[in-house]
Amino acid sequence: MQILHHGAVNGVTGSCHELVVNEQTSVLIDCGLFQGEDSKADLSIEFNITHVTALIVTHCHIDHVGRIPYLLAAGFKGPIFTSIASASLLPLVIEDALKVGVTRDSKIIAACLSLLNKRIVAVDYKTWFELPCKEPDKAKARFQRAGHILGSAYVEIDITNNDNKHRVVFSGDLGAPYTPLLPSPKPPYKADTLVIESTYGDKNHQGRKERTKTLKNIIERAVTDNGVVLVPAFSIGRTQELLYELEQLIHSSSKKSKWRDIHVILDSPMAANFTEQYKKFKHLWDSEAKRKVANSRHPLDFKNLTTVDSHKEHMAIINYLSSRQKPAIILAASGMCTGGRIVNYLERFLNDKTTDVLFVGYQGRGTLGRDIQKYGPRNGYVFINDARITINAKVHTISGYSAHADQNGLIKFVTGMHKKPSYIKIVHGDDDAKNALAAKYKEVLGNDVEVEIGRS
């Protein structure tokens, strides 16, 4: 057995890991797009897929699934295993990725989606499924809830050779505890080998009460001057969590509070589509969210919320906000400001002193979001569509709303196992995060566990 990496080892994007079972069989875990500094002009599949018999998708963020069309184009004909909710999301994500980054040709898009849909195999959580495998080895896998976004999973893979059994666990992206909507991930019973993400391997998030209070304070300060609050948010996961939290803040405010007048604008057709998917899969929500629905609350669809669909409506909203008299919160993709409608808002409002930009998730190296985070507090500037724009807006970051587990969560994922792994490989993180997590694992687990930082 061997594990190869074709992305997300020198950074946090392009997740693609190959589990080599034997000389005739290997399985891919995710096949994601590179973003920010990791971006590549050539997206062709550069590794040999001759013996790749299956693809396992942990969740539908673009940095975990964005290269699937290129994998299909390279001749991959195996099954694509994923959770039931992810199977519903995946065609939507791929269609959008093709339209934004590849082609608007409807025939090409339809052909790709047809290939994709033929390959998808939806599997429920906690259900073992056989992986195509050449003898003498056998392999099976199952998904467990990861709490990162709707449908997200970590995957347990058992490889059997005669009487020898070895369990490999790939974490995918693990969710943070106590986030809205989805239950927190529970550690597996055991692992012999663990491949784990490290996005926040060197940091710990605010607690939920603290981050909600921070969100409330930032927005209340921001709207005193009737300014706009721009929130770059990923279409899947972060957007729905923020809507949930904003609905709660509005619902719990007094009737004379400014919160009752705040206009919340969801300007992302993709996010709106995914919000509908979240509603469709309400049975996967946590108990708190289910109680609200039972009490006739609509945490993802409330009175103050406006959803923007067409590009014409999008431009009209920008023009309206330029002459507004009431405060507004705008949620728009992309989460790292690498494209999408948020860029138009930033171009128009970033140099306005009444604007606040609120980052609620990780900003990758080389992204516009990271540059705004870095240069905003010093009144620096960024280039958007080749125009130099001074950052007069106030810039805030709330790491507690990250959909990723923090260092404590990543530690507990291992210490919570009944049988600890003998080997841990750390991926999906910047160097500082990977090194810090590796040091913490060695400190907590001692010399019984070999800890290695993944390299491409």
Secondary structure, 3 states (H helix, E strand, C coil): CEEEECCCCCCCCCCCEEEEEECCEEEEECCCCCCHHHCCCCCCCCCCCCCEEEEECCCCCHHHHCCHHHHHHCCCCCCEEEEHHHHHHHHHHHHHHHHHHCCCCHHHHHHHHHHHHHHEEEECCCCCEECCCCCCEEEEEEEEECCCCCCCEEEEEEEEECCEEEEEEECCCCCCCCCCCCCCCCCCCECCEEEECCCECCCCCCCHHHHHHHHHHHHHHHHHHCCEEEEECCCCCHHHHHHHHHHHHHHHCCCCCHHHHCEEEEECHHHHHHHHHHHHCHHHCCHHHHHHHHCCCCCCCCCCEEEECCHHHHHHHHHHHHCCCCCEEEEECCCCCCCCCHHHHHHHHCCCCCCEEEECCCCCCCCHHHHHHHHHHHCCEEEECCEEEECCCEEEECHHHCCCCEHHHHHHHHHCCCECCCEEEECCCCHHHHHHHHHHHHHHHHHHCEEEECCC
